[in-house]
Amino acid sequence: MAFALHRWTRETLLARLEASDAIDDAAEVDVATAARDRLRLLGIGDRLEAHALTDDEAIAAFHSLRDEAHAVVPEQVRAD
């Protein structure tokens, strides 16, 4: 996947990667929800790149998405 790296900071990229990992874990439990979350993840990135979100807003959105994905996954699956 390509990123417009001139717009991404270390913090925004790490927050995106955390959300992506959480969605990958959630896909093992609920494929449909994970697919919708992946689309939301792409939308957040697109809005960041288009300057429609600040870095802080994007990080908050990625963290919210990560937390929602974690809520789908039982603790024991995340630990593996």
C-alpha positions in Angstrom: 0.0 0.0 0.0 1.4 3.4 -0.9 1.2 6.4 1.3 1.7 10.1 0.5 4.5 10.2 3.1 4.9 13.9 2.8 1.6 14.3 4.7 2.1 11.4 7.2 4.0 11.8 10.4 5.5 9.1 12.5 2.6 9.4 15.0 -0.2 9.2 12.3 1.5 6.3 10.6 1.9 4.4 13.8 -1.7 5.0 14.8 -2.9 3.8 11.4 -0.8 0.7 11.7 -2.2 -0.1 15.1 -5.7 0.3 13.8 -4.8 -2.0 10.8 -3.4 -4.7 13.1 -6.5 -4.6 15.3 -8.7 -4.9 12.2 -6.7 -7.9 11.1 -7.3 -9.5 14.5 -11.0 -8.7 14.2 -11.3 -10.3 10.8 -10.7 -13.7 12.5 -14.0 -13.1 14.4 -16.2 -11.0 12.2 -15.2 -10.7 8.5 -18.0 -8.3 7.6 -17.2 -5.8 10.3 -13.5 -6.0 9.5 -14.2 -5.2 5.9 -16.3 -2.1 6.9 -13.5 -1.1 9.3 -10.9 -1.4 6.5 -13.0 1.0 4.4 -13.2 3.4 7.3 -9.4 3.1 7.8 -8.9 4.1 4.1 -11.3 7.0 4.5 -9.5 8.4 7.5 -6.2 8.2 5.6 -7.7 9.9 2.6 -9.1 12.7 4.7 -5.8 13.2 6.4 -4.0 13.4 3.0 -6.6 15.8 1.7 -6.0 18.1 4.8 -9.6 17.6 5.9 -8.3 16.2 9.2 -5.5 17.5 11.4 -2.9 15.1 12.6 -4.5 15.0 16.0 -8.0 14.4 14.6 -6.6 11.5 12.4 -4.8 9.9 15.3 -7.9 10.1 17.4 -10.0 8.6 14.6 -7.4 5.8 14.1 -7.4 5.1 17.9 -11.2 5.0 18.0 -11.2 2.5 15.1 -8.5 0.4 16.8 -10.5 0.4 20.1 -13.7 -0.6 18.3 -11.9 -3.5 16.5 -10.4 -4.6 19.8 -13.8 -4.8 21.3 -14.8 -7.4 18.7 -11.8 -9.7 19.5 -11.8 -11.8 22.6 -8.7 -11.1 24.8 -7.2 -14.6 24.2 -7.2 -14.1 20.4 -5.4 -10.8 20.7 -2.7 -12.4 22.9 -1.8 -15.0 20.3 
